[in-house]
Amino acid sequence: MAPSKPFFTPDGELDTPRIVAEVVPLAKLVVAVGVTAAIPFLLQIALVESLAFTPLFVVPLTLVTQFVLAVGTAFVLLYVVVRANQLATDA
């Protein structure tokens, strides 16, 4: 017997409520990473552009922003892999 497809009904149509149930937590995680990465970026803009501080703050804040984005991307990918494994074992 062929394995069942996780996001399709037995009739072969898309299971929209299940898709939405899987997309919402993933979207929340992506938004949380984006907001967290925006904090040092907006701080950089506020310090350098608005308050005319020296560009000494540009490099560290850029590195912090990139680090947050890299770690956040890793969290999102780990979530996707773990959730896919859970769906595969439940099916």
C-alpha positions as CSV (number, residue, x, y, z in Angstrom):
1,M,0.0,0.0,0.0
2,A,1.4,3.4,-0.9
3,P,2.0,5.9,1.9
4,S,-0.7,8.5,2.4
5,K,0.0,12.1,1.3
6,P,0.0,14.3,4.4
7,F,-1.8,17.4,3.1
8,F,-4.4,15.6,0.9
9,T,-7.8,14.2,1.7
10,P,-8.6,10.6,0.8
11,D,-10.4,12.1,-2.2
12,G,-7.2,13.6,-3.5
13,E,-8.1,17.2,-2.7
14,L,-6.0,19.6,-0.7
15,D,-6.7,19.5,3.0
16,T,-6.8,23.3,3.5
17,P,-7.5,23.4,7.3
18,R,-4.5,21.1,7.9
19,I,-2.3,23.2,5.7
20,V,-3.3,26.4,7.6
21,A,-2.7,24.6,10.9
22,E,0.9,23.9,9.8
23,V,1.6,27.3,8.2
24,V,0.5,29.5,11.1
25,P,3.2,28.3,13.7
26,L,5.8,28.5,11.0
27,A,4.8,32.0,10.0
28,K,4.9,33.1,13.6
29,L,8.4,31.7,14.0
30,V,9.5,33.5,10.8
31,V,8.0,36.8,12.0
32,A,9.6,36.4,15.4
33,V,13.0,36.0,13.8
34,G,12.4,39.0,11.5
35,V,11.4,41.2,14.4
36,T,14.4,40.1,16.5
37,A,16.7,40.9,13.6
38,A,15.1,44.2,13.0
39,I,15.9,45.5,16.5
40,P,19.7,45.9,16.0
41,F,19.1,47.1,12.4
42,L,16.8,49.8,13.6
43,L,19.2,50.7,16.4
44,Q,22.0,51.0,13.8
45,I,19.8,53.4,11.7
46,A,18.9,55.4,14.8
47,L,22.4,55.8,16.1
48,V,24.2,56.4,12.8
49,E,21.7,58.2,10.6
50,S,19.5,60.1,13.0
51,L,21.8,60.9,15.9
52,A,25.0,61.2,13.8
53,F,27.1,58.9,15.9
54,T,30.4,57.8,14.4
55,P,30.2,54.8,12.0
56,L,32.0,52.8,14.7
57,F,28.6,51.3,15.5
58,V,27.9,50.1,12.0
59,V,30.1,47.0,11.9
60,P,29.1,45.5,15.3
61,L,25.4,46.1,14.8
62,T,25.6,44.7,11.2
63,L,27.3,41.6,12.6
64,V,24.7,41.2,15.3
65,T,21.9,41.5,12.7
66,Q,23.5,38.9,10.5
67,F,24.1,36.6,13.4
68,V,20.5,36.8,14.5
69,L,19.3,36.1,11.0
70,A,21.6,33.1,10.6
71,V,20.6,31.6,13.9
72,G,17.0,32.3,13.3
73,T,17.2,30.7,9.9
74,A,18.7,27.6,11.5
75,F,15.8,27.5,14.0
76,V,13.3,27.7,11.2
77,L,14.9,25.0,9.2
78,L,15.2,22.7,12.3
79,Y,11.5,23.3,13.0
80,V,10.6,22.3,9.5
81,V,12.7,19.2,9.6
82,V,11.4,18.1,13.0
83,R,7.8,18.8,12.0
84,A,8.3,16.9,8.8
85,N,9.6,13.9,10.7
86,Q,6.6,14.1,13.1
87,L,4.2,14.2,10.1
88,A,6.0,11.2,8.5
89,T,5.7,9.1,11.6
90,D,2.1,10.0,12.2
91,A,1.0,9.0,8.7
